[in-house]
Amino acid sequence: MTDTVHIFGPTFSTFVRVVLLVCEEKGIPYTVGRIIDEKPAETHSPEHFKVHPFGKLPVMFHGDFVLAETASIVRYLDSTFGEETLQGNSAQQKAEVDQWCSLITHYVDYHVVRQFMLEQLIPKGENGEPRFDVITEKRPLAENALKIVEKQLGDKPYLVGREFTLADAMLAPMLFYNLDSPDFLNIVAHSNRLTAYTERLQRRESGTMILKPLSQSR
């Protein structure tokens, strides 16, 4: 089987960036973009639905093996490539990393990105304007989600201990986008602890490669 993986999806996607961060951390050769079977394929196209039944992103191709869903993809990459693990070294650590990957995917992303930040990134109001009433309504839930993250982080350098794990990769793109967003959306900047954590993730070699503003995304 080839050592190179292909990631279907745009590089501005938070979940695509999660996978790319793991590839960079593990030194995995990869390609990324809206390509399936070496042909251009758009999101929600018939080709996309063939590889993800719900038309979500990202999708990974490793030789003939096709895998959807971010958490499954990064666990596969971590287990398949390299000797060092990003999932913890004990059963308890692995379970805790897996727990936080699930919490981030299902709740933090939902409240911070889908329900809050996308109102500015993909405006749904009249004349393509953000719905500021929706942003105001959803802000407390987004703030609460990040307070939960901040409590878990505590004084540790990373979310589940002293080493970077898949849980940190899950959080990094959404925290970076929030810290880089306009003041009325920026929650991370109000927390010194979360700001320092986000900047720590950005300074990692993987972060310098992947955590870039939207204007620099392909």
C-alpha positions in Angstrom: 0.0 0.0 0.0 1.2 3.5 -0.8 2.6 5.7 2.0 0.7 8.7 0.7 -2.9 9.5 1.7 -5.3 11.8 -0.1 -7.7 14.0 1.9 -10.9 15.0 0.0 -12.0 18.4 1.1 -11.1 22.1 1.1 -8.2 23.3 3.3 -10.3 25.9 5.0 -12.5 23.2 6.6 -11.9 22.9 10.3 -12.2 19.1 10.2 -10.0 18.8 7.1 -7.4 20.8 9.0 -7.6 18.4 11.9 -6.6 15.6 9.6 -3.8 17.6 8.0 -2.4 18.5 11.4 -2.2 14.8 12.2 -0.5 14.1 8.9 2.1 16.8 9.7 2.6 15.6 13.2 3.2 12.0 12.1 5.2 12.9 9.0 2.6 11.3 6.6 2.9 12.3 2.9 -0.5 13.6 1.8 -2.4 15.4 -0.9 -5.5 17.4 -0.3 -8.3 18.9 -2.4 -11.5 18.2 -4.2 -10.2 15.2 -6.1 -11.7 11.7 -6.1 -10.1 8.9 -8.2 -7.8 11.6 -9.7 -10.7 13.6 -11.1 -12.2 16.8 -9.8 -15.3 16.3 -7.6 -17.4 18.9 -5.9 -18.8 18.7 -2.4 -22.2 16.9 -2.4 -21.6 15.6 -5.9 -22.5 11.9 -6.7 -18.8 11.1 -6.4 -18.8 12.5 -2.9 -21.9 10.7 -1.8 -20.3 7.4 -2.9 -17.5 7.8 -0.4 -19.5 9.5 2.4 -23.2 8.5 2.6 -24.1 11.8 4.3 -21.9 14.0 2.1 -19.7 15.3 4.9 -16.0 16.2 5.0 -13.3 15.0 5.1 -12.8 11.6 3.4 -9.5 9.8 3.4 -8.1 7.6 0.6 -5.1 5.4 1.5 -4.6 3.2 -1.5 -7.8 1.3 -2.0 -8.9 2.0 1.5 -11.6 4.7 1.9 -12.5 6.1 5.3 -14.9 8.9 6.4 -15.4 10.8 9.6 -12.6 12.9 11.2 -12.1 10.9 14.4 -12.0 7.6 12.6 -9.5 9.0 10.1 -7.1 10.4 12.7 -7.2 7.3 14.8 -6.4 5.2 11.7 -3.5 7.5 10.7 -2.1 7.5 14.2 -2.2 3.7 14.4 -0.9 3.1 10.9 2.0 5.5 10.6 5.0 5.9 12.9 5.8 4.3 16.2 4.9 7.3 18.5 1.3 7.7 19.3 -1.0 10.7 19.6 -3.6 8.7 21.5 -1.9 8.2 24.9 0.2 5.3 26.2 -2.2 3.7 28.6 -5.8 2.4 28.3 -7.0 5.3 30.5 -5.2 7.9 28.5 -6.5 6.5 25.2 -10.0 6.5 26.5 -9.7 10.1 27.8 -8.3 11.3 24.4 -11.1 9.5 22.6 -13.6 11.0 25.0 -12.4 14.6 24.3 -12.3 13.9 20.6 -16.0 13.0 20.8 -16.9 16.0 23.0 -15.1 18.4 20.7 -16.6 16.9 17.6 -20.2 16.7 18.8 -20.5 19.7 21.2 -17.7 22.2 21.0 -17.7 22.4 17.2 -21.5 22.5 17.2 -21.8 25.5 19.6 -18.7 27.4 18.6 -18.4 26.8 14.9 -21.7 25.6 13.4 -24.1 27.7 15.6 -22.0 30.7 16.2 -19.1 31.5 13.9 -20.7 30.3 10.7 -23.2 33.1 11.0 -20.4 35.4 10.1 -18.4 33.1 7.8 -21.4 32.1 5.8 -24.0 34.9 6.3 -27.6 33.9 6.0 -29.3 37.2 6.6 -30.8 39.6 4.1 -28.4 40.8 1.4 -25.8 38.3 2.6 -25.4 40.0 5.9 -24.7 38.2 9.2 -27.7 37.7 11.4 -26.4 39.5 14.5 -29.5 38.6 16.5 -28.6 34.9 16.0 -25.0 35.6 16.9 -26.1 37.3 20.1 -28.5 34.5 21.0 -25.9 31.7 20.4 -22.9 33.5 22.0 -23.6 32.2 25.6 -23.6 28.6 24.4 -20.3 29.1 22.6 -18.8 30.8 25.6 -19.9 28.0 27.8 -18.4 25.4 25.5 -15.0 27.1 25.6 -15.3 27.5 29.4 -15.6 23.7 29.6 -12.5 23.4 27.4 -10.6 25.9 29.6 -11.5 24.0 32.8 -10.2 20.7 31.3 -7.0 22.4 30.1 -6.3 23.9 33.5 -2.6 24.5 33.9 -1.6 21.7 31.6 0.2 22.5 28.3 -2.2 20.3 26.4 -5.8 19.2 26.8 -5.1 15.6 28.1 -1.8 16.0 29.8 1.7 17.2 28.9 1.8 15.8 25.4 0.1 16.8 22.2 -2.7 14.3 21.3 -5.5 13.9 18.8 -7.7 15.9 21.1 -5.5 19.0 20.6 -5.6 18.4 16.9 -9.4 18.4 17.0 -9.5 21.7 18.9 -6.7 23.6 17.1 -8.4 24.7 13.9 -11.6 26.0 15.6 -9.7 27.9 18.3 -7.4 29.4 15.7 -10.3 30.6 13.6 -12.0 32.1 16.6 -8.9 33.9 17.8 -8.4 35.2 14.2 -12.0 36.4 14.0 -13.6 39.9 14.4 -14.0 41.2 17.9 -17.7 40.5 18.1 -17.0 36.8 17.5 -13.8 36.4 19.3 -14.2 34.5 22.6 -10.8 32.9 22.9 -9.1 36.3 23.3 -11.1 36.9 26.5 -9.2 34.0 28.1 -5.5 34.3 28.7 -5.3 30.5 29.2 -7.0 29.7 25.9 -5.1 32.3 24.0 -1.8 30.9 25.3 -2.9 27.4 24.5 -4.0 28.4 20.9 -0.7 30.2 20.3 1.2 27.1 21.6 -0.6 25.0 19.0 0.2 27.5 16.3 3.9 27.5 17.1 4.2 23.7 16.7 5.7 22.8 13.3 2.4 21.3 12.3 0.6 24.5 13.3 2.8 26.7 11.3 2.0 24.6 8.2 -1.7 24.2 8.7 -3.1 27.0 11.0 -3.3 29.8 8.5 -5.9 32.5 7.9 -8.8 31.8 5.5 -7.2 34.1 2.9 -4.2 31.8 2.7 -6.3 28.6 2.2 -6.7 26.8 -1.0 
